Structures are given as structure tokens and as C-alpha cells.
Amino acid sequence: MKRRKWDSKTKALIVLQGLKGRQVSDICNEYQICQSEYYRWRDEFLTKMPQLFDNHDRREESLRMENAKLKHLVGELTLEFKKVNECLE
């Protein structure tokens, strides 16, 4: 019998069905997988899930830092512009 390869999106959808309360035995029968495989996928899913939020937090912090740098640059350019305008008057 040839082994099937499941893509990550399908695995996640299968695991989410179980997490939403559907009977694991029904899920396994429908997709023709053994329960140990389902539970292995579930454990991997739950282990890696916090990383999704961690990456979001890092991206947000990176954007905050870039925003602060740009505000500082705009402030410096504004002061420079005022100095040049005073000299021209």
C-alpha cells in the first residue's frame, strides 16, 4: 500500500475539526488515518501554534522601531528646514 503525503494545510484542517469537538474516531474514519497519527499531528500543531503569535509580535515591534526612527528623521529634517528658512529671510 502506498503511503499518502498530507500537506500542512490539510493536516491543520483535520486537527482543527478535532479541537472544535468532533469525534476523533469519526475524523480518522473519514480521512482514513489512524488515531495515533491524528494525535501526533495535534501535538505538533499545538506545540508550534505559539510561534505564530510570536512572529506577529516581532513584526509589530520591528514596525514600531522603524516608525520611531522615521519620526526622529522627520523631526531633524524639520529643524534643518527651519534653519535654512531663517537664513534666507
N, C-alpha and C positions, 0 to 999 in steps of 0.2 A: 504494500500500500504506500502510495506517495504521500510524503509529508506536505501539509499545506503551510504556506507562509502568510502570516497575518500582518497587515500594515498597522502602524501605530494608531491611526485614526479609528480603524475598526475595533482594535483592542480597547481603546478608550471608550467607545460607544457601548461595547459589550459590558465592560466593568461598570459604567455609569448606570446601566439597567439594574444591575445587582445592588448598587448603592442606593438607588431610588426605591428599593424594596421588592423588586421582582424576585421570585424564587430562583435561586442559583441552579437548581436542577432543571427548571424549565429553560433557562438561558442556555445551559450546556447542551440540552437535547436539541434545541433549535439550531445552534451553531455547530453541533457535533464535536464538542470539545469535552475533555474530562474536567471534573471539578477541581482537581489539583492544578490544572493549567489556569483555570479561571482565577483561583486564589493566588497563584503566582503573579498573574497579571495585575490583580487588585493590589497586592502588596507593593509591587513595583510602582504602580500608579500613585498610591498613597505616599510612598517614600519620595517620589520626585515632584509631587504637587507643590510643596512649599517653594521650590526653586522658581516656579513661575512667578510667584509674588515677589520673590527676592530680586529677580531681574527687573521687574517693574519698578521696585523701589530704587535700584541702582540707576536706572534710566531717568527717573524723576529727579534724583539728586544731581545727576550729571546736567540735566536741563536747568536746574536751579543755579548751579555753579556758573554755567555759561551765561545765564541771564544776568547774574551779578557782575560778571566781567564786562558784559556789553553795557550795562548801566554805568559802570565806572568809566568805560571808554567814552560814552556819550557825555558824561559829566566833564571829563578832561577836554573833549573837543569843544564843548560849550564855553568853557573858560578860555580856551585858546581863541575862539571866535570873538568873544567879548574883548579880549586884549587887542586883537587886530583891529576891531571896530573903534576902540578908544584911540588907537594910534592914528587912524585915518581921519578922525574928527578934528 
